[in-house]
């Protein structure tokens, strides 16, 4: 959904007659820059490895936010005590028991209510498993995004439109007709000011 509606145009310095295609293009640029499909609250699923011996993991998309009437942003959490990566030493006292009963590799459901999380940093603190071993891999399904698109995103969207409209030939910086070469500087549409507004919403990882 576009981050600016026609009623917003005067409040953010855009002419009333601005067409929807400008807003749609600016919205798409914001999503691409933030490396996510949308800034509104939607559902994500991530499979993450934990640092050896740690019980915390950080999710990629922020802020964590419940969707609709849900009580928590965590939809489903599974963890497993997988085979260790090269160089990791199994020092936990129950590791031999785990291997004996073929527990490594088995996904175990984790009660989302038992997971402590910070919605702003995306850090999850996981409980220990039944044998007292730390999980070293987790599969998290969660919801994240903005329940209400704020002034920072709306202002960024309007600024991108103004930058595009003020750039000759739709952002063409150099042309050579004889060789049919056109060079673009699309990064100038998302200038330093826009980057500062969008920085809190950039995904922590590619994907």
C-alpha positions in Angstrom: 0.0 0.0 0.0 1.3 3.5 -0.9 2.7 5.4 2.1 1.0 8.7 1.1 -2.7 9.2 0.3 -4.0 12.1 -1.7 -5.3 13.8 1.5 -1.7 13.8 2.8 -0.2 15.6 -0.2 -0.6 19.2 1.1 0.7 18.3 4.5 4.0 17.0 3.1 4.6 19.6 0.5 3.3 17.9 -2.6 0.9 19.5 -5.1 -2.7 18.3 -4.9 -2.5 17.2 -8.5 0.4 14.7 -7.9 -0.5 11.4 -9.7 -0.5 8.1 -7.9 2.3 6.7 -10.0 4.8 9.0 -8.3 3.8 7.8 -4.9 3.8 4.2 -6.0 7.3 4.5 -7.4 8.5 6.2 -4.2 6.9 3.5 -2.0 8.7 0.8 -4.1 12.0 2.6 -3.7 11.6 2.8 0.1 10.8 -0.9 0.3 13.8 -1.8 -1.8 16.1 0.4 0.2 14.8 -1.1 3.4 15.2 -4.6 2.0 11.7 -5.7 2.9 8.5 -6.2 1.0 6.5 -3.6 3.1 6.8 -1.4 6.1 3.3 -2.2 7.2 2.8 -5.1 9.7 3.2 -8.4 7.9 4.4 -11.9 8.7 8.0 -13.1 8.3 9.7 -16.5 8.9 13.4 -16.8 9.6 15.7 -19.7 10.3 18.7 -18.5 12.4 21.8 -20.0 13.9 22.7 -19.1 17.5 26.2 -18.3 18.6 27.7 -21.3 20.5 26.6 -21.2 24.1 24.2 -18.3 23.6 20.5 -18.2 24.2 19.7 -15.0 22.3 19.1 -14.4 18.6 18.2 -11.2 16.7 15.5 -11.0 14.1 15.9 -9.1 10.9 12.8 -7.0 10.5 11.8 -4.3 13.0 9.9 -3.2 15.0 8.2 -6.4 16.1 4.5 -5.8 16.3 1.3 -7.9 16.7 -0.9 -8.3 13.7 -4.6 -7.4 14.2 -5.9 -8.6 17.6 -2.9 -10.9 18.3 -1.5 -10.6 21.8 2.1 -11.1 20.7 4.3 -10.6 17.6 5.7 -14.1 18.0 3.4 -16.5 15.9 5.5 -19.7 16.1 8.9 -20.6 17.5 10.8 -23.8 17.0 14.3 -24.7 18.2 16.7 -27.6 17.8 19.9 -28.8 19.1 21.5 -29.4 15.7 24.8 -30.9 14.8 27.5 -28.5 15.8 29.4 -26.5 13.2 33.0 -27.2 12.5 35.2 -26.0 15.4 32.4 -26.0 18.0 33.1 -28.3 21.0 30.2 -30.0 22.8 31.0 -29.0 26.4 27.4 -29.2 27.8 27.1 -32.0 30.4 24.0 -33.5 28.7 25.4 -33.4 25.2 26.3 -37.1 25.2 22.7 -38.0 26.4 21.3 -35.9 23.6 23.3 -37.7 21.0 22.4 -41.1 22.5 18.7 -40.4 22.2 19.0 -38.9 18.7 17.8 -35.5 19.8 20.1 -33.5 17.6 18.3 -32.4 14.5 14.8 -32.7 15.9 12.8 -29.5 15.9 11.0 -28.7 19.1 8.1 -26.4 19.5 8.8 -23.5 21.9 5.9 -21.7 23.7 6.1 -18.1 22.4 5.0 -16.9 25.8 8.2 -18.4 27.3 10.4 -16.3 24.9 11.4 -12.9 26.1 11.8 -10.4 23.3 12.5 -6.7 22.7 10.2 -5.3 20.0 12.6 -2.5 19.1 15.9 -4.5 18.8 14.3 -7.8 17.7 16.4 -9.7 20.3 14.8 -13.0 21.4 15.9 -14.8 24.6 15.1 -18.5 24.4 14.4 -20.9 27.2 16.6 -24.0 27.7 15.4 -27.2 26.2 14.2 -30.2 28.2 17.7 -31.5 28.8 19.1 -28.2 29.8 21.0 -27.8 26.5 21.1 -24.5 24.6 19.5 -24.5 21.2 21.8 -23.7 18.4 19.2 -23.1 15.7 15.8 -21.5 15.7 12.9 -21.1 13.3 10.8 -18.0 14.1 7.6 -16.9 12.5 6.7 -13.4 13.6 5.0 -10.2 12.6 6.8 -6.9 12.2 6.3 -3.5 10.8 4.4 -0.2 11.5 0.8 -0.4 12.6 0.6 3.2 11.5 2.9 4.8 8.9 4.6 7.7 10.7 5.6 11.1 9.7 9.2 10.0 9.1 8.2 7.5 6.4 5.6 9.8 4.9 8.1 12.7 4.7 10.7 10.4 3.2 8.1 9.3 0.5 7.3 12.9 -0.3 11.0 13.9 -0.5 11.7 11.0 -2.9 8.9 12.3 -5.2 10.3 15.8 -5.1 13.8 14.6 -5.8 12.5 12.6 -8.8 10.4 15.5 -10.1 13.3 17.9 -9.9 15.7 15.7 -11.7 15.9 16.2 -15.5 15.0 13.3 -17.7 13.7 11.1 -14.9 17.1 10.8 -13.1 19.3 10.6 -16.2 22.7 12.0 -15.3 24.6 11.5 -18.6 23.5 10.5 -22.1 25.4 9.8 -25.3 23.0 9.6 -28.2 25.7 8.3 -30.6 26.3 5.2 -28.5 22.9 5.0 -26.9 24.4 5.2 -23.4 22.4 6.4 -20.4 23.8 6.6 -16.9 21.5 6.9 -13.9 22.1 8.1 -10.4 19.1 6.6 -8.6 20.9 6.9 -5.3 20.3 10.6 -5.4 16.6 10.1 -5.0 17.2 8.6 -1.6 19.5 11.3 -0.3 21.2 11.5 3.1 18.1 13.1 4.7 15.8 10.4 3.4 18.3 7.7 4.5 18.3 9.1 8.0 14.5 8.9 8.2 14.4 5.3 6.9 17.4 4.0 8.9 15.3 2.4 11.7 13.4 0.2 9.2 16.3 -1.3 7.2 16.4 -5.1 7.6 19.3 -6.3 9.6 20.0 -9.0 7.0 19.7 -9.4 3.2 16.7 -11.4 2.1 
